[in-house]
């Protein structure tokens, strides 16, 4: 044991000793590498006068060559707006259902109460955090799991499985039943205060555990903390209804009414009978891991009894074939991507060559998707509805379309067009009915998921 420890110390020492500051010779070489020609001076003049590097890197050769027309497009209607919140996963999950609801009730427009589900999402995440604190109460601060749990007790972010967990337990309601508030539209301050309360509560729970209090006393304190969380949420968001009456006007001008409905009843009425993780599969393109394998991220859920984030890893070609088949059948899909990369937000168009930073700066920035993921240069940052695909004469995809949740003033009237090459580089996952997957992919679903830690880089 001592020999192993001594060897480890020597190894660390050798790494430290091998580190070296920048020498005078190296600095002279670095300085000499700068070509101070007229072109360099011109670029320097531009960039020192204009802080917007992206605008100066816009690839003019690409402008006007990508349109917003699609051969295949799911029938959708209306753009939603998540405002200053991270609820894209919730908006996208609900937007999948909106067209069928509008048809069912014969209405020209419809939206859900995202505020209703958001209330229960934060509340359930608070309980999950406190249960995680109890489960790790004997571990010291500095333990990776403990530190990760306390880093961000609750937050707006999530993926599709979180919506499924909420819908199955709490149901859903129309927007008019529990409208948005200032704090559902701009969540930062409220979430910050909830996290402050939870960190305090978690610290107190660890104190009870350290003094060997009975589990009944520990859980009683947990409930007391949740009472405070419920109070904060109610004051900022309003209190969720246990039942509701929804009055609406149909396309014929007739006033209709759903009376004494529970959110759970409404959810069951508007949700397809086969809507479950057994039929709707999250598929991912993650080139850092083996394809045709199922992965599960530990503890990535929003309720104790809910399902974790589980995905089937597939090559992009397989994902595209399935996605195109779904679009042709008028079925939109929950999808997520690294939205900010190479996006011309003014035009609502994304392409890997939209911005030519290399030509502007004269440096090489080329990385493949695997390298970008492993170095944290790229990762899924936003969820949207995948609704359209344009194909060439061989019916091969050329470009795709998202329905976004940033309001109708964003992008192309609320929609975003992205090329097939951008799909390869920056698309990550979508949720699709398994009937669109091929036999090899479906067979892979029978394997036991490979468990990934809660701090996995895909999180």
C-alpha positions as CSV (number, residue, x, y, z in Angstrom):
1,X,0.0,0.0,0.0
2,X,2.8,2.4,0.9
3,X,4.7,1.6,-2.3
4,X,1.6,2.3,-4.4
5,X,1.0,5.6,-2.6
6,X,4.7,6.6,-3.0
7,X,4.5,5.8,-6.7
8,X,1.4,7.9,-7.0
9,X,3.2,10.8,-5.3
10,X,6.2,10.5,-7.7
11,X,3.8,10.4,-10.7
12,X,2.1,13.6,-9.6
13,X,5.4,15.2,-8.9
14,X,6.8,14.3,-12.3
15,X,3.6,15.8,-14.0
16,X,4.1,19.0,-12.0
17,X,7.8,19.2,-12.7
18,X,7.2,18.7,-16.4
19,X,5.0,21.8,-16.5
20,X,6.8,24.8,-17.9
21,X,6.1,28.5,-18.2
22,X,6.3,30.2,-21.6
23,X,10.0,30.8,-22.3
24,X,11.4,34.0,-23.9
25,X,12.4,32.0,-26.9
26,X,8.8,30.6,-27.3
27,X,7.3,34.0,-26.8
28,X,9.5,35.5,-29.5
29,X,8.5,32.6,-31.8
30,X,4.8,33.3,-31.1
31,X,5.1,37.0,-31.7
32,X,7.0,36.4,-35.0
33,X,4.2,34.1,-36.2
34,X,1.8,37.1,-36.5
35,X,1.8,38.2,-40.1
36,X,1.4,42.0,-39.9
37,X,0.3,42.4,-43.5
38,X,-2.4,44.7,-44.9
39,X,-5.1,42.1,-44.6
40,X,-4.4,41.5,-41.0
41,X,-4.4,45.2,-40.2
42,X,-7.7,45.6,-42.1
43,X,-9.3,42.8,-40.0
44,X,-7.9,44.3,-36.8
45,X,-9.3,47.6,-37.7
46,X,-12.8,46.1,-38.2
47,X,-12.8,43.9,-35.1
48,X,-11.4,46.6,-32.7
49,X,-14.2,48.9,-33.9
50,X,-17.0,46.4,-33.9
51,X,-17.5,43.9,-31.1
52,X,-19.8,41.6,-33.1
53,X,-17.4,39.0,-34.5
54,X,-20.3,36.8,-35.7
55,X,-21.8,39.6,-37.9
56,X,-18.4,40.1,-39.5
57,X,-18.0,36.4,-40.1
58,X,-21.3,35.9,-42.0
59,X,-20.7,33.8,-45.1
60,X,-22.1,36.0,-47.9
61,X,-21.8,33.3,-50.5
62,X,-24.4,31.3,-48.6
63,X,-27.0,34.1,-48.4
64,X,-30.1,33.7,-50.5
65,X,-29.3,30.1,-51.4
66,X,-31.5,28.4,-48.7
67,X,-35.2,28.9,-48.8
68,X,-38.0,28.0,-46.4
69,X,-40.0,25.7,-48.7
70,X,-40.6,22.1,-47.8
71,X,-41.8,19.1,-49.7
72,X,-43.1,17.4,-46.6
73,X,-44.5,19.3,-43.6
74,X,-46.6,18.3,-40.6
75,X,-49.8,20.3,-40.2
76,X,-49.2,22.8,-37.4
77,X,-50.7,26.0,-36.3
78,X,-49.5,28.8,-34.1
79,X,-46.2,29.7,-32.4
80,X,-45.7,29.6,-28.6
81,X,-43.3,31.6,-26.5
82,X,-41.5,30.3,-23.5
83,X,-40.3,33.9,-22.6
84,X,-37.2,34.1,-20.3
85,X,-37.4,30.5,-19.0
86,X,-35.7,27.2,-19.7
87,X,-39.0,25.3,-20.3
88,X,-38.3,24.5,-24.0
89,X,-38.6,20.8,-23.2
90,X,-42.1,21.3,-21.8
91,X,-43.3,23.6,-24.6
92,X,-42.0,21.2,-27.2
93,X,-43.6,18.1,-25.5
94,X,-47.0,19.9,-25.4
95,X,-46.7,21.4,-28.9
96,X,-46.6,17.8,-30.2
97,X,-50.1,17.4,-29.0
98,X,-51.6,20.8,-29.9
99,X,-52.7,20.2,-33.5
100,X,-54.7,17.1,-32.6
101,X,-56.4,19.0,-29.7
102,X,-57.3,21.8,-32.0
103,X,-58.9,19.3,-34.3
104,X,-60.6,17.4,-31.5
105,X,-62.3,20.5,-30.0
106,X,-62.7,22.3,-33.4
107,X,-60.9,25.4,-32.3
108,X,-58.8,27.8,-34.3
109,X,-56.1,28.1,-31.6
110,X,-55.2,26.4,-28.4
111,X,-52.4,26.4,-25.8
112,X,-51.7,24.5,-22.6
113,X,-50.9,26.0,-19.2
114,X,-47.2,25.6,-19.0
115,X,-47.4,27.4,-15.7
116,X,-49.5,24.5,-14.3
117,X,-46.9,21.9,-15.2
118,X,-44.0,24.1,-14.3
119,X,-45.3,24.5,-10.7
120,X,-45.4,20.7,-10.3
121,X,-42.1,20.3,-12.0
122,X,-40.2,22.5,-9.6
123,X,-42.1,21.0,-6.6
124,X,-41.3,17.4,-7.6
125,X,-37.6,18.3,-8.3
126,X,-37.5,19.8,-4.8
127,X,-38.7,16.6,-3.3
128,X,-36.2,14.6,-5.4
129,X,-33.4,16.8,-4.3
130,X,-34.3,16.4,-0.6
131,X,-34.6,12.6,-1.0
132,X,-31.1,12.6,-2.7
133,X,-29.8,14.5,0.3
134,X,-31.2,11.9,2.7
135,X,-29.8,9.1,0.6
136,X,-26.3,10.6,0.6
137,X,-26.5,12.0,4.1
138,X,-23.6,9.9,5.5
139,X,-21.3,11.0,2.7
140,X,-19.0,14.0,3.3
141,X,-19.1,17.3,1.3
142,X,-16.4,16.8,-1.3
143,X,-18.0,13.6,-2.4
144,X,-18.7,13.9,-6.1
145,X,-22.4,12.9,-5.8
146,X,-23.1,15.2,-2.8
147,X,-21.4,18.1,-4.5
148,X,-23.3,17.5,-7.8
149,X,-26.7,17.3,-5.9
150,X,-26.1,20.6,-4.1
151,X,-24.7,22.4,-7.2
152,X,-28.2,22.9,-8.7
153,X,-31.0,21.6,-6.5
154,X,-33.8,22.5,-9.1
155,X,-33.8,24.3,-12.4
156,X,-36.0,24.9,-15.5
157,X,-34.1,22.5,-17.8
158,X,-35.2,19.0,-18.8
159,X,-36.0,16.5,-21.5
160,X,-39.1,14.7,-22.7
161,X,-39.2,12.1,-19.9
162,X,-39.8,14.9,-17.4
163,X,-43.0,15.9,-19.2
164,X,-44.2,12.3,-19.3
165,X,-43.6,12.0,-15.6
166,X,-45.6,15.2,-14.9
167,X,-48.5,14.4,-17.2
168,X,-49.0,10.9,-15.9
169,X,-49.1,12.2,-12.3
170,X,-50.6,15.7,-12.5
171,X,-52.3,15.8,-15.9
172,X,-52.6,19.0,-17.9
173,X,-54.9,22.0,-18.2
174,X,-55.7,24.7,-20.9
175,X,-53.8,27.9,-20.6
176,X,-56.8,30.0,-19.5
177,X,-57.2,27.7,-16.5
178,X,-53.8,28.7,-15.0
179,X,-52.3,31.5,-17.1
180,X,-48.7,32.5,-17.1
181,X,-47.4,34.9,-14.4
182,X,-44.4,37.2,-14.3
183,X,-42.4,34.5,-12.6
184,X,-43.3,31.7,-15.0
185,X,-42.3,34.0,-17.9
186,X,-39.0,35.0,-16.1
187,X,-38.0,32.3,-13.7
188,X,-34.5,33.3,-12.6
189,X,-35.3,35.0,-9.3
190,X,-37.9,32.6,-8.1
191,X,-35.7,29.5,-8.9
192,X,-32.8,31.2,-7.1
193,X,-34.8,31.6,-4.0
194,X,-36.2,28.1,-4.1
195,X,-32.6,26.8,-4.5
196,X,-31.5,28.9,-1.5
197,X,-34.3,27.4,0.6
198,X,-33.4,23.9,-0.6
199,X,-29.7,24.2,0.1
200,X,-30.5,25.4,3.6
201,X,-33.0,22.6,4.1
202,X,-30.6,20.1,2.7
203,X,-27.9,21.2,5.1
204,X,-30.3,20.9,8.0
205,X,-31.3,17.4,6.9
206,X,-27.6,16.4,6.8
207,X,-27.3,17.8,10.4
208,X,-30.2,15.5,11.5
209,X,-28.6,12.5,9.8
210,X,-25.2,13.3,11.4
211,X,-26.8,13.2,14.9
212,X,-28.5,9.9,14.1
213,X,-32.1,11.2,14.3
214,X,-34.8,8.8,13.5
215,X,-36.0,8.6,9.9
216,X,-39.4,9.7,10.9
217,X,-38.0,13.0,12.3
218,X,-35.9,13.5,9.2
219,X,-38.8,13.0,6.8
220,X,-41.0,15.3,9.0
221,X,-38.4,18.0,8.5
222,X,-38.4,17.3,4.7
223,X,-42.1,17.9,4.6
224,X,-41.6,21.2,6.5
225,X,-39.1,22.3,3.9
226,X,-41.5,21.3,1.1
227,X,-44.2,23.5,2.7
228,X,-42.0,26.5,2.3
229,X,-41.3,25.5,-1.3
230,X,-45.0,25.2,-2.0
231,X,-45.6,28.6,-0.5
232,X,-42.9,30.3,-2.7
233,X,-44.3,28.6,-5.8
234,X,-47.9,29.5,-4.9
235,X,-47.0,33.2,-4.3
236,X,-45.1,33.4,-7.6
237,X,-47.1,31.1,-9.9
238,X,-50.5,30.8,-8.3
239,X,-52.0,27.6,-6.9
240,X,-52.7,24.7,-9.3
241,X,-56.4,23.7,-9.6
242,X,-57.6,20.3,-8.5
243,X,-60.4,20.6,-11.0
244,X,-61.5,23.2,-13.5
245,X,-64.1,24.5,-15.9
246,X,-62.9,25.4,-19.4
247,X,-65.1,27.5,-21.7
248,X,-64.1,28.0,-25.3
249,X,-65.5,29.1,-28.6
250,X,-65.3,26.6,-31.5
251,X,-64.7,27.5,-35.2
252,X,-68.5,27.8,-35.8
253,X,-68.7,30.5,-33.1
254,X,-70.4,28.2,-30.6
255,X,-69.5,28.5,-26.9
256,X,-68.5,25.1,-25.4
257,X,-67.8,24.1,-21.9
258,X,-65.9,21.3,-20.1
259,X,-67.1,21.4,-16.6
260,X,-65.7,19.9,-13.3
261,X,-62.8,18.3,-15.1
262,X,-59.7,17.2,-13.2
263,X,-56.3,17.8,-14.9
264,X,-55.8,14.1,-14.9
265,X,-59.0,13.5,-16.8
266,X,-58.1,16.2,-19.4
267,X,-54.7,14.7,-19.9
268,X,-56.1,11.2,-20.5
269,X,-58.6,12.7,-22.9
270,X,-56.1,14.5,-25.1
271,X,-53.2,12.0,-24.9
272,X,-52.9,9.2,-27.5
273,X,-53.7,5.8,-26.0
274,X,-50.2,4.4,-26.9
275,X,-48.3,7.5,-25.5
276,X,-45.7,5.8,-23.3
277,X,-41.9,5.2,-23.2
278,X,-42.6,1.7,-24.5
279,X,-43.9,3.2,-27.8
280,X,-42.3,6.6,-28.0
281,X,-38.5,6.2,-28.0
282,X,-35.9,8.9,-27.4
283,X,-33.2,8.3,-30.1
284,X,-29.9,10.1,-29.9
285,X,-26.9,10.7,-32.1
286,X,-23.9,10.4,-29.8
287,X,-20.7,9.5,-31.7
288,X,-18.8,9.2,-28.5
289,X,-20.6,6.0,-27.6
290,X,-21.4,2.7,-29.4
291,X,-24.4,2.8,-31.6
292,X,-27.4,0.5,-31.3
293,X,-27.1,0.5,-27.5
294,X,-29.5,1.9,-25.0
295,X,-28.2,4.3,-22.3
296,X,-29.8,5.7,-19.1
297,X,-28.7,8.7,-17.2
298,X,-28.9,8.0,-13.4
299,X,-31.3,10.2,-11.4
300,X,-32.2,12.3,-14.5
301,X,-35.9,12.7,-13.7
302,X,-38.1,15.1,-11.8
303,X,-40.0,12.8,-9.4
304,X,-39.0,9.9,-7.2
305,X,-41.4,7.5,-9.0
306,X,-40.7,8.9,-12.5
307,X,-38.6,7.4,-15.3
308,X,-35.1,8.5,-16.0
309,X,-33.8,9.9,-19.2
310,X,-33.3,6.8,-21.5
311,X,-32.1,6.9,-25.1
312,X,-31.2,4.6,-28.0
313,X,-28.0,5.7,-29.7
314,X,-28.2,5.6,-33.5
315,X,-26.3,6.8,-36.5
316,X,-27.6,10.0,-38.1
317,X,-28.7,8.1,-41.3
318,X,-31.0,5.9,-39.3
319,X,-32.4,8.9,-37.4
320,X,-33.1,10.8,-40.6
321,X,-35.0,7.9,-42.2
322,X,-37.2,7.5,-39.2
323,X,-37.8,11.2,-38.9
324,X,-38.7,11.6,-42.6
325,X,-41.2,8.7,-42.3
326,X,-42.8,10.4,-39.3
327,X,-43.1,13.7,-41.1
328,X,-44.6,12.1,-44.1
329,X,-47.2,10.6,-41.8
330,X,-48.0,14.0,-40.4
331,X,-46.5,13.3,-37.0
332,X,-44.3,16.0,-35.5
333,X,-41.5,15.0,-33.1
334,X,-39.9,16.4,-30.0
335,X,-36.3,17.2,-31.0
336,X,-33.3,18.9,-29.4
337,X,-30.1,20.3,-30.7
338,X,-27.2,22.8,-30.2
339,X,-29.4,25.6,-31.5
340,X,-26.9,28.5,-31.2
341,X,-24.2,27.0,-33.4
342,X,-24.0,28.5,-36.9
343,X,-27.5,30.0,-36.7
344,X,-28.5,33.1,-38.6
345,X,-31.2,34.2,-36.3
346,X,-32.4,37.1,-38.4
347,X,-33.1,34.8,-41.4
348,X,-34.1,31.7,-39.3
349,X,-31.5,29.5,-41.1
350,X,-28.7,27.2,-39.8
351,X,-25.9,25.7,-41.8
352,X,-22.4,24.6,-40.7
353,X,-20.8,27.2,-43.0
354,X,-23.1,30.1,-42.1
355,X,-20.2,31.9,-40.3
356,X,-16.7,31.7,-41.6
357,X,-14.7,32.5,-38.4
358,X,-11.6,30.7,-39.8
359,X,-11.3,33.1,-42.8
360,X,-12.0,36.1,-40.7
361,X,-9.5,35.3,-37.9
362,X,-7.0,33.2,-39.9
363,X,-7.1,30.3,-37.4
364,X,-8.2,26.7,-37.7
365,X,-11.3,25.9,-35.6
366,X,-12.3,22.5,-37.2
367,X,-13.6,19.8,-34.8
368,X,-15.8,16.8,-35.6
369,X,-18.9,16.2,-33.6
370,X,-17.3,13.6,-31.3
371,X,-14.5,16.0,-30.3
372,X,-16.9,18.9,-29.7
373,X,-19.0,16.7,-27.4
374,X,-16.0,15.4,-25.4
375,X,-14.5,18.9,-25.0
376,X,-17.8,20.4,-24.1
377,X,-17.7,22.7,-27.1
378,X,-21.1,21.3,-28.2
379,X,-24.1,19.8,-26.6
380,X,-27.9,19.9,-26.8
381,X,-29.1,23.2,-25.6
382,X,-32.7,23.6,-26.8
383,X,-35.7,21.6,-27.6
384,X,-38.0,22.3,-30.6
385,X,-40.6,20.5,-32.7
386,X,-39.3,18.8,-35.8
387,X,-42.0,19.4,-38.4
388,X,-40.7,19.6,-42.0
389,X,-38.2,18.1,-44.5
390,X,-37.3,19.0,-48.0
391,X,-35.8,16.4,-50.3
392,X,-34.0,16.2,-53.6
393,X,-35.0,14.3,-56.7
394,X,-34.0,11.0,-55.0
395,X,-36.1,11.8,-51.9
396,X,-32.9,12.4,-49.9
397,X,-33.1,15.1,-47.2
398,X,-31.7,18.5,-48.2
399,X,-33.0,20.6,-45.3
400,X,-35.3,20.4,-42.2
401,X,-37.6,22.6,-40.2
402,X,-38.2,23.3,-36.5
403,X,-41.2,24.9,-34.9
404,X,-39.6,27.0,-32.1
405,X,-41.0,28.3,-28.9
406,X,-39.4,31.8,-28.9
407,X,-42.4,33.7,-30.3
408,X,-43.4,34.5,-33.8
409,X,-40.9,37.4,-34.1
410,X,-38.0,35.0,-33.9
411,X,-36.4,33.4,-36.9
412,X,-38.7,32.8,-39.9
413,X,-42.0,33.9,-38.2
414,X,-41.2,31.5,-35.3
415,X,-39.8,28.6,-37.4
416,X,-36.2,27.7,-38.1
417,X,-34.8,26.1,-41.2
418,X,-31.6,24.0,-41.0
419,X,-29.7,22.1,-43.7
420,X,-29.1,18.4,-43.7
421,X,-25.4,19.1,-43.1
422,X,-26.3,21.0,-39.9
423,X,-28.4,18.0,-38.9
424,X,-25.3,15.8,-39.0
425,X,-23.3,18.2,-36.8
426,X,-25.7,19.7,-34.3
427,X,-28.8,17.6,-34.0
428,X,-28.8,15.3,-30.9
429,X,-32.0,13.6,-30.1
430,X,-35.7,13.3,-30.9
431,X,-38.7,11.3,-29.5
432,X,-40.4,9.2,-32.2
433,X,-42.9,6.3,-32.3
434,X,-41.0,3.0,-32.6
435,X,-43.0,2.0,-35.7
436,X,-40.7,4.3,-37.7
437,X,-37.6,2.5,-36.5
438,X,-36.0,-0.4,-38.5
439,X,-35.6,-3.9,-37.2
440,X,-32.1,-3.5,-35.9
441,X,-33.0,-0.4,-33.9
442,X,-36.1,-2.1,-32.4
443,X,-34.1,-5.2,-31.4
444,X,-31.6,-2.9,-29.6
445,X,-34.4,-1.8,-27.4
446,X,-34.5,-5.2,-25.8
447,X,-31.1,-4.8,-24.2
448,X,-30.7,-3.6,-20.6
449,X,-29.7,0.1,-20.6
450,X,-26.1,1.0,-19.8
451,X,-26.3,3.3,-16.8
452,X,-24.5,6.6,-17.0
453,X,-23.7,8.8,-14.0
454,X,-25.9,11.8,-13.2
455,X,-23.0,14.1,-14.1
456,X,-22.6,12.6,-17.6
457,X,-21.6,15.1,-20.3
458,X,-24.9,14.4,-22.1
459,X,-26.7,15.8,-19.1
